[in-house]
Amino acid sequence: MVTIVDYKKFQKEDETDFFVLVVQGGLEVVKSKETGKSYFTARKARVPCTFDEVMCKASIGTELEGSIKKVETEPYDYTSPDTGEIMTLSHRYQFVSIEEEVLNNHIVEEEIVV
């Protein structure tokens, strides 16, 4: 399950507005690479939508079937909003609906029997 926790407004190149919903997964326990200690976190992802701002606001708190998965990408630079540190990342987080997850995990190869 994921929960819609926020929304963001962006502008296209033609200066029209569009919105994305920010979804957050459940509580996860992660071990720090630096200290070796465990801490709690929750993954977030942005999902484009066709909603206007009123609908985006009304959607906050809605729970959806699915999860947030780590997806490998081409390396890119990311600036931490908290520290200003510039990091090179090679992943992003993506919302995966329950239907997509079932299809991706249960694909059976066809065999032709003669």
C-alpha positions in Angstrom: 0.0 0.0 0.0 1.1 3.6 -0.7 -0.5 6.8 0.5 -0.8 10.1 -1.4 1.0 12.5 0.9 1.4 15.6 -1.2 1.3 17.0 -4.7 3.6 19.3 -6.8 2.9 21.8 -9.5 5.2 22.0 -12.5 5.1 24.0 -15.8 5.6 22.5 -19.2 7.7 24.2 -21.9 4.6 25.7 -23.3 4.0 27.3 -19.9 0.9 25.2 -19.1 0.7 23.8 -15.6 0.6 20.1 -14.7 0.6 18.2 -11.4 2.2 15.2 -9.9 1.0 13.3 -6.8 3.7 12.4 -4.2 3.1 8.8 -2.9 4.8 7.3 0.1 5.3 3.6 0.9 5.2 2.0 4.3 7.8 2.0 7.1 11.1 0.3 6.2 14.1 -0.5 8.3 17.4 0.4 6.6 21.0 -0.1 7.9 23.3 2.9 7.5 26.4 2.2 5.3 28.4 4.6 7.4 27.5 3.7 11.0 26.0 0.2 10.6 23.0 1.3 12.7 19.4 0.8 11.7 17.0 3.6 11.0 13.4 4.0 9.7 12.5 5.5 6.4 9.7 5.5 3.8 10.2 5.6 0.1 8.5 8.4 -1.9 7.8 8.7 -5.7 6.2 11.3 -7.9 3.4 10.1 -10.2 2.1 12.3 -13.0 -1.7 12.8 -13.1 -4.4 14.6 -15.1 -5.9 16.2 -12.0 -6.4 19.9 -11.3 -5.1 21.4 -8.0 -8.4 21.0 -6.3 -8.5 17.2 -7.0 -4.8 16.9 -6.0 -5.5 18.5 -2.6 -8.6 16.3 -2.1 -6.5 13.1 -2.9 -4.1 13.6 -0.1 -4.5 10.7 2.4 -5.9 8.3 -0.2 -4.4 4.8 0.0 -3.6 2.9 -3.2 -2.7 -0.8 -3.8 0.9 -1.0 -5.0 4.5 -0.3 -3.8 7.5 1.9 -4.5 10.4 0.2 -6.2 14.0 1.2 -6.8 14.7 1.4 -10.5 18.2 1.7 -12.0 18.8 4.7 -14.3 21.7 6.4 -16.1 23.8 8.3 -13.5 22.7 11.9 -12.8 23.6 14.6 -10.3 21.3 15.3 -7.4 21.5 18.2 -5.0 20.3 17.4 -1.5 17.7 20.0 -0.5 18.7 19.6 3.2 22.5 19.9 3.0 23.2 21.3 -0.5 25.5 18.3 -1.1 25.7 17.2 -4.8 25.6 13.4 -5.2 25.7 11.2 -8.3 22.8 8.8 -8.3 22.0 5.9 -10.6 18.5 5.1 -9.4 15.1 6.6 -8.8 11.9 5.4 -7.0 8.9 4.5 -9.1 5.3 3.6 -8.1 4.3 0.1 -9.3 0.6 -0.8 -9.2 -0.4 -4.2 -7.7 -1.5 -5.3 -11.2 2.0 -4.4 -12.7 3.7 -6.2 -9.9 1.7 -9.4 -10.3 2.3 -9.4 -14.1 6.1 -8.7 -13.7 6.5 -11.4 -11.1 4.3 -14.1 -12.6 5.2 -14.2 -16.3 5.4 -17.7 -17.6 7.4 -18.5 -20.7 5.5 -20.3 -23.4 6.8 -23.6 -24.7 5.7 -25.1 -27.9 5.1 -28.8 -27.5 5.1 -30.8 -30.8 
